[in-house]
Amino acid sequence: MAIDPVCQMKVDEKTAKWKTDYKGKTYYFCAPGCKKTFENEPEKYL
């Protein structure tokens, strides 16, 4: 299980609908809002 970097929820990498790559690493999200929030300010959540 991955951890959504924005809201800290557990996300199953195999079934995650929302994900993004940043600096060579894939991040998984529970919802499109968390993905968008991360993509706007990725360094804030790392």
trRosetta pair geometry for C-beta under 8 A, 3 or more apart (Angstrom, degrees):
i j d omega theta_ij theta_ji phi_ij phi_ji
1 10 4.4 0 170 -168 135 107
1 11 6.7 137 -168 62 79 34
1 12 6.0 -49 -112 -90 76 54
1 13 7.4 -176 -128 -14 27 83
2 10 7.4 136 73 -160 39 55
2 11 4.9 -34 71 69 91 92
2 12 7.7 139 22 -119 82 6
2 13 5.2 93 -17 -65 114 92
2 16 7.2 -16 43 -57 128 147
2 27 7.4 162 170 -156 139 46
2 28 4.1 99 80 39 146 126
3 8 5.9 -13 -177 -148 107 51
3 9 7.3 157 -154 78 60 30
3 10 6.3 -40 -99 -99 62 52
3 11 7.1 140 -116 18 12 88
4 7 5.0 1 101 50 128 81
4 8 6.3 -68 69 -8 81 9
4 9 4.7 18 20 51 124 79
4 10 7.8 -102 -4 -46 85 6
4 11 5.3 94 -53 -25 87 124
4 27 8.0 86 -139 170 45 94
4 28 6.6 -87 -87 102 65 68
4 29 5.1 81 -129 -129 104 50
4 30 4.8 -55 -62 -14 152 93
4 34 5.4 -9 -176 163 127 156
5 8 7.9 26 -146 -72 16 52
5 27 5.6 -38 -4 -156 122 131
5 29 8.0 -57 30 -88 74 82
5 38 5.9 90 72 -111 112 126
5 45 4.2 100 139 150 111 117
5 46 6.6 -10 -160 -78 144 56
6 29 6.8 27 20 -125 117 103
6 34 4.1 -175 54 -153 140 92
6 37 5.1 92 -126 86 145 126
6 38 5.3 -109 -54 -58 112 95
6 45 5.6 -41 -82 -123 59 146
7 30 6.3 -67 57 28 130 129
7 34 5.5 -81 -5 -104 108 130
9 30 4.5 20 73 -52 140 145
11 16 5.1 56 162 -96 113 115
11 28 4.3 -165 102 125 136 116
11 29 6.5 114 -87 94 164 4
11 30 5.5 -136 -84 -72 110 70
12 15 4.6 26 92 37 118 97
12 16 6.2 -171 81 -45 56 78
13 16 5.8 -32 -134 -3 29 120
13 26 7.9 87 -140 109 112 126
13 28 5.6 -125 -102 -60 67 154
16 19 5.4 83 118 -52 128 107
16 28 4.3 -82 -122 -153 167 114
16 29 7.0 109 -167 47 117 46
18 28 7.2 114 90 -165 65 55
18 29 4.1 -54 104 68 115 105
18 30 7.5 -25 51 60 121 14
18 31 6.7 15 16 128 153 9
18 32 5.5 -167 -94 -86 143 53
18 34 7.2 123 107 68 145 93
18 35 4.3 -116 173 -50 124 138
19 26 5.6 13 175 -177 122 101
19 27 6.5 168 -155 85 72 46
19 28 4.9 -26 -101 -103 97 61
19 29 6.6 -179 -84 13 42 82
19 35 7.4 -91 -59 -112 9 121
20 26 7.3 166 87 -149 29 61
20 27 5.6 -14 62 58 78 94
20 29 7.6 29 3 -14 94 119
20 35 6.0 133 -23 -156 117 97
20 38 6.7 173 44 99 137 124
20 39 5.9 -154 -120 -77 174 103
21 24 7.1 8 -179 -114 103 8
21 25 6.9 160 -152 79 67 30
21 26 5.3 -38 -95 -93 74 66
21 27 7.6 158 -100 14 24 74
22 25 6.2 -30 68 63 68 81
22 27 6.1 1 18 -3 111 119
22 38 7.8 -120 -34 152 148 109
22 42 5.0 -177 -147 -151 156 154
27 38 6.4 -145 111 167 147 158
29 32 7.4 105 112 -92 134 21
29 34 4.2 178 -159 92 114 111
29 35 4.2 -153 34 -62 165 82
29 38 6.7 -141 -81 4 128 138
30 34 5.7 62 44 15 77 151
31 34 5.2 98 59 5 77 100
31 35 7.3 -140 100 -4 43 89
32 35 5.4 -54 -149 37 40 116
32 36 6.2 40 155 -19 71 105
33 36 5.8 -54 -146 37 31 109
33 37 6.2 34 154 -21 65 107
34 37 5.6 -52 -145 36 32 114
34 38 6.3 33 155 -19 65 106
35 38 5.9 -57 -151 36 28 110
35 39 6.3 23 155 -16 65 110
36 39 5.8 -56 -143 39 30 109
36 40 6.4 34 156 -24 64 105
37 40 6.0 -57 -154 30 28 112
37 41 7.3 -38 169 38 61 91
37 45 7.7 96 122 -50 95 142
38 41 7.4 -103 -155 65 24 56
38 42 5.6 47 170 -102 73 68
38 45 5.4 -69 -119 38 83 155
39 42 6.6 11 -117 -58 25 95
41 44 4.1 19 137 6 113 126
41 45 7.1 112 103 -12 82 92
42 45 6.3 -77 -160 43 39 98
42 46 6.4 28 155 -23 76 115
43 46 5.8 -62 -140 34 37 110
